[in-house]
């Protein structure tokens, strides 16, 4: 798994806003609210990590597609040369 980038972690304000959204007003006590906030923080952090991994995977696919395009172009040139020799013979 990738190392967590602290700059990509959601702010405490975002986490608290999300926790308040999940819990009806006045429904949770202090300890339960803290546990809920911690759970939300873990889930948001997990989503951020998954998004980072997805971005890296997409970059790898892009890199490999570029290499495949270069190889296809080289093969096209070799086939053209081969066909030229056949025609000349």
N, C-alpha and C positions, 0 to 999 in steps of 0.2 A: 504494500500500500504506500502511497505517496506521503512524504512528510507534510505536516500541516503548515500552511503559510499563515502566520499570525495576522498579516495585513488583510487576508481574505475572510477572517472571522467576523461574524456579525457583531455589531455594537450591542452593548447591554441594553440600550434604549430600544433597539429593534426586538431583542429577545423579550423584554418585558412587555412591549406592546403586543407581541404575538401571544404571550402567555395570558394577558388580559383578554384578548380576543377569544381564546379557547375556553376560559372559565367565566361563568356568569358572575356578575358583580356581587360581592359579599358571600360567594358560595364557598370559597376556600379559606382555610385558616392560614396563619403565617408559615408553618412548616410545610403544609401541603402546597402552598403557593411557591415556596422556594424549590420544592421537589419538582413541581410542574415546570418552573422556569428552567431548572437544570435539564430536564428531559427535553424541553424545546430547544435549548442551547445545543444539546448533543445531536438532535435531529437536524437542526440547521447546519451545524458543523459537518455532519455526514453528507448533507446535500451539497455543501460547498466543495467537499473533497470529491464527491462523485462528479460534479461539474468540471472540476480541474482535470480529473482522469479522462473524462469524455473529450475535453479540449486537446489533451495530449494525444489521445487515440486518433482524433480527427487529423491532427498535424502529421502523425505517422502515415495515415492513409494517403494524405496529400503528397507527402514526400515519396512514397512508394509509387503512386500514380505518375508522378513526374519522371521517376526513373524508368518506369515501364514505357512511357511515351518516348523517352530518349532511345531505349533499346529498340522499340518498334521503328523509329526513324532510321536507325542504323541498319536494321534488317531490311527495310524497304530499299535502302541504297544498295545493299549487297544483291538483293533480288534483281533490281534494275540493271546492275552490272552484269549479272549472270545472263539475263535475257538479252542484253546487248551483244554479248559474246555469242550466244546461240544464233541470233539473227545474222551476225557477221560471218558465221561459219558456213 
